[in-house]
């Protein structure tokens, strides 16, 4: 329940998928290729 309330308060579409970063072709990038200070964002 704690994570649901965090998602609902921080994202426009809390039920949708989240990602850290997108590639040039708009695909989600693998977390191993992102920096430590990356921020989650909505996929849509």
Order of alpha helices (4+ residues) and beta strands (2+ residues): alpha-beta-beta
